[in-house]
Amino acid sequence: MWLTEINTQNITDDIIKKVLFSTIKSEFLEADCLIIFGCHLKPLLDERLECAIKILKSKKIDTILLTGGIGVNGNFNESEYMKKALLNFGIAENKILVDDRSTTTEENIVNSIQILRDTNLINNKKIVLVSNQAHLRRIGMELKKQLNGNKFDIIYEYPENSIISFDNVKNDNDLRNLATNEVKKIIRFIEQGIVDDEEIDFN
């Protein structure tokens, strides 16, 4: 089943699970760049930071890219917040790249790609994306669309026990509405040509 075949008037729990919560993690020992996506909600951003720090403890990561300024609904600079946390953890400042201007995921992607191009971190590179699982499909789709023709590997990483887990989404109306809107946004982006359609296995 293709994403565009989903009936947006009837987004079931199964659809939410398959579209947003089926991202597969890959085993890896090292990567050229790890990107942490910002969030205007500090509890979610802290989850992402904790996930990234666990990776940095056990994997060889050459460069870290922090993306996120003051979000549309935010009141703090997300990249500055993340950079301070990483420096406190002991990460060398010269390993950290910063996009502190983005206010949306779309701007995160555009600005991150420009930084990756400027620092020769795209072609034949291994890139780790860190965000919440429900956010990663759209991030991956946007990145692949905009980098079409470039050869690179994407690795998805996310907090295992997140506030926005599938179990919590099923049992909380507000979270379920967020997840439903995320599925609708992905389909809308496909229809607008922002990302390419993808086939989902519902077996």
N, C-alpha and C positions, 0 to 999 in steps of 0.2 A: 504494500500500500504506500502510495506517495503522500507526502505531507499535504499537498494541495487537494488530496481527495478527502481529507478530514472535514467533517461537517462541523463548522465552527459554532453552530447553534446547539450542538450536543457533544461537548468535550467531556468524555468519561474519565474516571480514575485510570483506566487502563491506557487511554491515550496519553494522559499526563505522564504516567510512568514510562511509557515507551519513548515519548518525545523528549522529556526533560530528565528522566532519572535512569537512563540506560547507558550513560557514558562509561566506556571501559577504560580503566587505567592500564598503562603499559609499564612493564618492568624496564628500568634503565639505571645506568650507573653514573652517567654524566650527560650534560647538556650545554649547549652554547649560551642559551639565554633562558631565564625564568621571568615570566611576566606576571605580576600580581595586579589584578584589577581592583580598583577602588570601589568604595561603597559609602553612601552618605549615612548609613546606619552602622555605628561603631561596633555593636555586637557581631554583625556579619563580617565587617572588615577585620575584626580581631580573629574570627574563625579562619579567615583566609591567611592572615599573618601567621597564625599558629601552624597551619598546614605548610606554608612556605618554609618556616623555620625548621620544621621536622625534615623537610627535603634537604635544606642547606646543611643540616647536621650529618646527613648520611650520603649525600651525592656530591659529585664535583660539578659545580655550576660556575661558568666563567663570568657571566654578567647577569645582573638583576635589573629589570625594568619595572618601575613603579608608575602606574598610570591612573590619574584621577586628580582633578583640581577640587574646586568647591562645587559640588553637584547642584542640580536644579533645586533639589529639596534639602540641600545640606547647609551646614554652618561652620565647616572646618575644611582645611585643605587636606585631602585624602593622602596625596603623595608625601606631603611633609609629615603627616602622622605616621605613615608606614616607614619612611626613612628614619625617623627618630627611633622607632621600635627596632629596626634592623641594626642601627648603629649601637644601640644599647645592648643588643645581642652579641655584638662584636664583629659584624660584617664591615669589611674595609670600605670606606667611602668611595674609593676609586673603582669599585666593582658595581656601583649603583648608578643607573641612569634614571632620569625623572621626566615624566610628562605631568606637569602640574597645571595644565590649562583645560583639560577635558572636563566636560560637565555631563556627558552622556556616554553610554557604551559605544555608540557609533563614533563619537569623537575619540574615545579611548583607542579604538581600532585604527582610525586614520592617523592619529598622532604617533601611536606606537609603531606603525609601519614606517612612517617617515624617519623615526629615530633608528629603527632597525636598518633601514637603507643607508642612513648616514654613517652608521657604524659597521657596515658590512656584516650584518647578522641575519641575513635571509637565505641566500642561495647555499644549498647543501648544508644547512644548519639544523640543529635540533632545538626546538623551542617548546618550553613547558608553559602551559597556561594554567594559572591558579585563580579559581573563583569558586562560587558555590555551584554544585552540580546542575541545578536547574537553570543556571546562567550560561553554561559552557557550550551547549549545542549552538546557540545563536552566535556566540563569540567565534567558535570554530568555523561556522558557515560564513560569517562575514570576512574572517581572515583569509579563508581559502578563496573566496570570490575575488577579493581585492589583490591577492597575490597569485592569481591564476597565471601559469606560465613559469613560475618560480618553483624550483625543487627544494622542498624543506619538509621536515618531519614535525608533526604536532603531537605533544604528549599532554594529556588532560590530568589535572590533579585537583582534588577538592576535599573539603573537610568531611570526614566520615560521619560524624554525629552532629549534623547541622541543625540550626533552628529551622531552616527550610529543608527538612528531610521529607521523603515521600509519606512516611507515616504521619508526620505533623500536618502536611498538606491535606491528607485525607480527613483529618479530624478537626481542622480549624478553618472556618469559613473564609476568614480574611486571607489566610495563606493559599487556600484553594483558589480564591479569586485572582490572586497574584499569579499563580501557576497557569490558570486558564487564560489570563491576559497575555502571558508569555508565549503560550502556544499560538494564540491568535496573532500576536506580533510577528512571530516567525513566518506564519502563512502569509500575512500581509506583506512582509518583506520579499517573499518569493514572488508574489503577484506584482510587486513594484519593480522587480528585477534587481533588488539590492543583494539578494543571495540566490543560490541555485536550489532547485527542488531536490529533496532527498527521499530515498525509499526507506520505509520503516518496516521492520520485521515484526509482525504481530503474532507469530506462531509461538 
